[in-house]
Amino acid sequence: MKTLIIIPTYNEFPQILEFISAIKKLNYECLFIDDGSYDGTTEIIKKSNVNYIRNERNFGKGYSLKIGFNYAIVNNYDCVITIDADNQHPIEYIPLFVEKLKFFDIVIGSRKKQMNIRKMPIDRYISNRFNSAFISILCLKNIPDAQSGYRGMKIDVIKNLRINSNGFDFETEFIIKAIKKGYKVGYIDIPIIYNSKKSHIKKFKDTLKVLKVYLNVIFHS
């Protein structure tokens, strides 16, 4: 399958250096979507001889993913893999996602087997467990890791879903709507990796956005 790796970035210095070095060793086409970084990330990407698009300002992760998805559609890719550039997603798992997409419409990297408060920041642990449980109830399916941004998707899924969210709530809305439409979802167990990088998630604001997604699903299903 013709595969595109989509990497949304926002203020990823200095870990972006290590990430680019590692991703270039894999034989996949990549597209970096820089969401208005101001810490030198953009300059590093420019100098690294990789394919990239830069947003004029910070529009949100979901907005960047939409740009990447549209690029994949226009350029006739069969599937996409989304991965964060903060080195918290093991790059060496990408071939496993591509292989599993032969049997599933969507593949999600799940951290559930290793998920505990000793390995994750307490707020991230609580948020992930709550969201995964709530989405599982909404969709009547077990969703072990609803907030994982490490995902693989066939291009037909992307073409047939209309996602309104532009922030971190994008991934929540995407998986709910995909399951509601009957797409087949598979999972790959991935390790939990957290570094000292500050999260871009605005806890209160983004929590409200996710709740809005839930309400829209409940009242418009």
Buried (B, 14 or more C-beta within 10 A) or exposed (E): EEBBBBBBBBBBBEBBBEBBEEBEEEEBBBBBBBBBBEEBBBEBBEEBEBEBBBBEEBBBBBBBBBBBBEBBBEEEBBBBBBBBBBBBBBBEBBBBBBEBBEEBBBBBBBBBEBBEEEEBEEEBBEBBBBBBEBBBEBBEEEBBBBBBBBBBBBBEBBEEBEBEBBBBBBBBBBBBBBBBEEBEBBBBBBEBEEEEBEEBBEEEEBBEBBEBBBEBBEEEE
